[in-house]
Amino acid sequence: MPDVVAIDDPADPRIAAYGAMRERDLIGRAGRFVVEGEVTLRIALSARSRFSLDSILLLPERVEGLTGAIAALPAPPPVYVASRAVMSAIAGFPIHRGVLAVGVAGPAPDPEASIPHAPAGALVVGLLGLTNHDNVGAIFRNAAAFGVDAVLRDAATCDPLYRKAIRVSAGAALIVPSVRVADGHALLDLAERHDLVPLAMTPRGRTDLDRLDHVPRALLLLGTEGPGLAPEVMARARTLRIAMAPGFDSLNVATAGAIALHHLAGRSRAMRDNRWQLSHTQA
């Protein structure tokens, strides 16, 4: 582990990337992003993370508990330590958790390489027009929980590496592969090339989710709340709905996505379990 460097001046240029976090985000600034909180930092330090860290900024009392995780890295980043008053002055608001880091996004991944090759099973999420950081972060958390292979997002969807999106995702935005495509048609063209069946969630869907047959290679499409998915996108997909009580026809998009992913992932697990039981019975 590198030496811990004390920071006494909020204007110290070594921690400039952390400055005024309330007013801005690092996304779009030399490919950097901010990680906040111990749970998220531990994921960023783990082998599961897709990104490297540029530096870490901690309160003095948080150093000991994180020393092992930081030291386990082949090349630990600089670790800066500041008092609560100095850290709050740096960030522009009180940092109660006392744990921050700056990550490096790196080059954008290849969309074609993000999807498992057929005929293997695949579960992919497509986000179209989602600009709410909380929803995007929650969807990435759901994606990690249900073993999604990748999240594809159009140009209108917010970057999952926004600080708030990372925090809401509980760090899942750092481990679930994510790729940006131009728009819904580009996303559907990609799905077609990889034999993914597009499944569009909408309150006016033609098929109830609980009646959907097993789809070995699925692309779950989620649109922004209110307008939802564009008609031309739904025309190229199988439309699904979640049955609910009379007089209410919609859920928060992240909630609807979680229900759909639980159903799709559960069907895949059931198919694998059935094949395993059959093979062992025949043996």
C-alpha positions in Angstrom: 0.0 0.0 0.0 1.4 3.5 -0.9 2.0 6.0 1.8 -1.1 7.8 3.0 -0.8 11.5 2.1 -2.4 14.1 4.4 -4.4 16.9 2.8 -4.8 20.1 4.8 -5.8 22.5 2.1 -9.1 22.1 0.2 -7.4 23.8 -2.8 -4.5 21.2 -3.0 -4.2 20.4 -6.7 -3.7 16.7 -6.0 -7.4 16.4 -5.0 -8.8 18.9 -7.6 -10.9 16.1 -9.2 -13.0 15.9 -6.0 -13.8 19.6 -5.9 -17.4 21.0 -5.8 -19.0 17.6 -6.3 -22.4 19.1 -5.5 -22.4 21.4 -8.5 -20.9 19.0 -11.1 -20.1 15.4 -12.0 -16.8 14.2 -13.4 -18.5 12.3 -16.2 -17.2 13.7 -19.5 -14.1 15.1 -17.8 -11.1 13.0 -19.1 -13.1 9.8 -18.5 -13.2 10.2 -14.8 -16.0 9.4 -12.4 -16.6 9.6 -8.6 -17.1 6.6 -6.3 -18.8 7.4 -2.9 -19.2 5.1 0.2 -17.4 2.1 1.5 -19.6 -0.6 -0.1 -19.1 1.0 -3.5 -15.4 1.5 -3.0 -14.9 -2.1 -2.0 -16.5 -3.2 -5.2 -14.3 -0.8 -7.1 -11.3 -2.3 -5.4 -12.4 -5.9 -6.2 -11.5 -8.1 -9.1 -15.1 -7.8 -10.3 -14.8 -4.1 -11.1 -14.4 -3.2 -14.8 -12.5 0.0 -14.0 -9.3 1.2 -12.3 -9.0 3.9 -9.6 -7.1 7.1 -10.1 -7.0 8.0 -6.4 -8.8 7.6 -3.0 -9.8 10.2 -0.5 -10.7 9.1 3.1 -11.3 10.4 6.6 -8.6 9.3 8.9 -10.8 6.9 10.8 -11.7 5.1 7.6 -8.1 4.2 6.6 -7.6 1.2 8.8 -10.7 -0.6 7.7 -9.9 -0.3 4.0 -6.1 -0.9 4.2 -6.4 -4.6 3.3 -8.6 -4.1 0.3 -6.4 -1.3 -1.0 -3.2 -3.1 -0.4 -4.5 -6.2 -2.3 -4.4 -4.3 -5.6 -1.3 -5.0 -7.8 -0.7 -1.2 -8.1 -2.7 0.7 -5.4 -3.6 4.3 -6.3 -2.6 7.3 -4.2 -4.5 7.5 -0.9 -5.2 10.9 0.4 -6.5 11.6 3.9 -8.3 14.8 5.1 -10.3 15.8 8.1 -14.0 16.0 7.9 -14.0 19.8 7.7 -11.4 19.7 4.9 -13.1 16.9 3.0 -16.5 18.7 3.2 -14.9 21.9 1.9 -13.3 20.0 -1.0 -16.6 18.3 -2.0 -18.8 21.3 -1.4 -21.1 19.5 1.1 -20.7 17.4 4.2 -19.3 13.9 3.4 -20.8 11.8 6.2 -19.4 8.5 4.9 -15.9 9.8 4.6 -15.1 7.6 1.6 -14.5 8.9 -1.9 -12.5 7.8 -4.9 -12.0 8.8 -8.5 -12.3 6.1 -11.1 -11.1 5.9 -14.8 -13.7 4.8 -17.3 -11.3 3.8 -20.0 -12.2 3.2 -23.7 -15.8 2.4 -24.6 -16.4 -1.4 -24.9 -17.4 -2.9 -28.3 -21.2 -3.5 -28.4 -20.7 -6.6 -30.5 -18.4 -8.2 -27.9 -20.7 -7.5 -25.0 -23.3 -10.2 -25.8 -22.7 -13.9 -25.3 -22.6 -15.8 -28.6 -25.4 -18.0 -29.7 -26.5 -20.6 -29.0 -25.6 -20.0 -25.4 -28.3 -18.4 -23.2 -28.2 -14.6 -22.9 -30.1 -12.0 -20.8 -29.5 -8.4 -21.9 -31.3 -5.2 -20.8 -31.9 -2.3 -23.2 -32.5 1.2 -21.8 -34.2 3.8 -24.0 -34.5 7.4 -23.0 -34.0 6.9 -19.2 -32.6 10.2 -17.9 -33.3 9.7 -14.1 -30.1 8.7 -12.3 -32.1 6.9 -9.5 -33.9 4.7 -12.0 -30.7 3.9 -14.0 -28.8 3.1 -10.8 -31.6 0.8 -9.6 -31.8 -1.0 -12.9 -28.1 -1.8 -12.8 -28.5 -3.1 -9.2 -31.4 -5.3 -10.5 -29.2 -6.4 -13.4 -26.4 -7.5 -11.1 -28.8 -9.3 -8.8 -30.4 -11.4 -11.7 -27.2 -12.2 -13.6 -27.7 -9.9 -16.6 -24.9 -10.3 -19.2 -24.9 -6.6 -20.4 -26.9 -3.4 -20.3 -27.3 -1.6 -23.6 -28.4 2.1 -23.5 -29.2 4.6 -26.1 -27.7 8.1 -26.4 -30.6 9.7 -24.5 -30.1 7.5 -21.4 -27.9 8.9 -18.6 -24.5 7.5 -18.0 -24.5 4.8 -15.2 -21.2 6.3 -14.0 -22.8 9.4 -12.7 -22.0 9.6 -9.0 -25.7 9.3 -7.9 -26.3 6.4 -10.3 -23.3 4.5 -9.0 -24.4 5.1 -5.4 -28.0 3.9 -6.1 -26.7 0.9 -7.9 -24.8 -0.1 -4.8 -21.7 -0.4 -7.0 -23.4 -2.6 -9.6 -22.7 0.0 -12.3 -19.0 -0.8 -11.8 -19.4 -4.6 -12.5 -22.3 -5.0 -15.0 -21.0 -4.5 -18.6 -22.6 -1.4 -20.2 -22.5 -0.3 -23.8 -23.9 2.8 -25.5 -25.6 2.6 -28.9 -27.0 5.4 -31.0 -30.8 4.8 -30.6 -33.5 2.2 -30.3 -33.2 1.0 -33.9 -29.4 0.5 -33.5 -30.1 -1.5 -30.3 -32.7 -3.7 -32.1 -30.4 -4.2 -35.1 -27.7 -5.4 -32.6 -30.1 -7.7 -31.0 -31.1 -9.2 -34.4 -27.5 -9.9 -35.3 -27.1 -11.8 -32.1 -30.4 -13.7 -32.1 -31.8 -11.9 -29.1 -35.6 -11.8 -28.8 -36.7 -8.2 -28.0 -39.2 -8.1 -25.1 -40.7 -4.6 -24.6 -42.3 -3.8 -21.3 -45.4 -1.6 -21.6 -48.7 -1.4 -19.7 -50.5 -2.1 -23.0 -48.4 -5.2 -23.8 -50.1 -8.0 -25.7 -48.8 -10.8 -23.4 -48.9 -11.1 -19.6 -45.4 -11.6 -18.2 -46.4 -14.6 -16.2 -47.6 -16.4 -19.4 -44.4 -15.8 -21.3 -42.7 -19.0 -22.5 -39.0 -19.5 -21.8 -36.8 -17.2 -24.0 -33.2 -18.5 -24.0 -31.8 -15.3 -25.5 -33.7 -12.3 -24.4 -33.4 -8.5 -24.7 -35.6 -6.7 -22.1 -36.5 -3.2 -23.3 -37.3 -0.5 -20.7 -38.4 3.0 -21.6 -38.7 6.2 -19.8 -41.7 6.7 -17.4 -44.6 8.5 -19.0 -44.0 8.3 -22.7 -42.5 4.8 -22.5 -41.1 3.0 -25.5 -41.5 4.5 -28.9 -44.2 2.8 -31.1 -41.6 2.0 -33.8 -39.5 0.2 -31.2 -42.5 -1.8 -29.9 -43.5 -2.7 -33.4 -40.2 -4.7 -33.7 -40.6 -6.5 -30.3 -42.9 -8.8 -28.3 -44.8 -6.5 -25.9 -45.2 -7.6 -22.3 -47.3 -6.3 -19.5 -47.4 -7.0 -15.7 -50.9 -7.8 -14.6 -52.0 -5.7 -11.6 -55.1 -4.5 -9.7 -57.9 -2.7 -11.6 -57.6 1.0 -11.9 -53.8 1.0 -11.8 -51.7 0.1 -14.9 -48.1 1.0 -14.3 -45.1 0.6 -12.0 -41.8 2.5 -11.6 -39.6 1.4 -14.4 -36.9 -0.1 -12.2 -39.5 -2.0 -10.2 -41.1 -3.3 -13.5 -37.6 -4.3 -14.7 -36.9 -6.2 -11.5 -40.1 -8.2 -11.8 -39.4 -9.0 -15.4 -35.7 -9.9 -14.8 -36.7 -12.2 -11.9 -39.2 -14.0 -14.2 -36.7 -14.3 -17.1 -33.8 -15.3 -15.0 -36.0 -17.8 -13.0 -37.1 -19.5 -16.2 -33.5 -19.9 -17.3 -32.5 -21.4 -13.9 -35.5 -23.8 -14.0 -34.5 -25.0 -17.5 -31.0 -25.6 -16.3 -32.1 -27.4 -13.2 -34.5 -29.6 -15.3 -31.7 -30.5 -17.7 -29.4 -31.4 -14.8 -32.0 -33.6 -13.1 -32.9 -35.3 -16.4 -29.2 -36.0 -17.2 -28.6 -37.5 -13.7 -31.8 -39.6 -13.8 -30.8 -41.1 -17.2 -27.3 -41.7 -15.9 
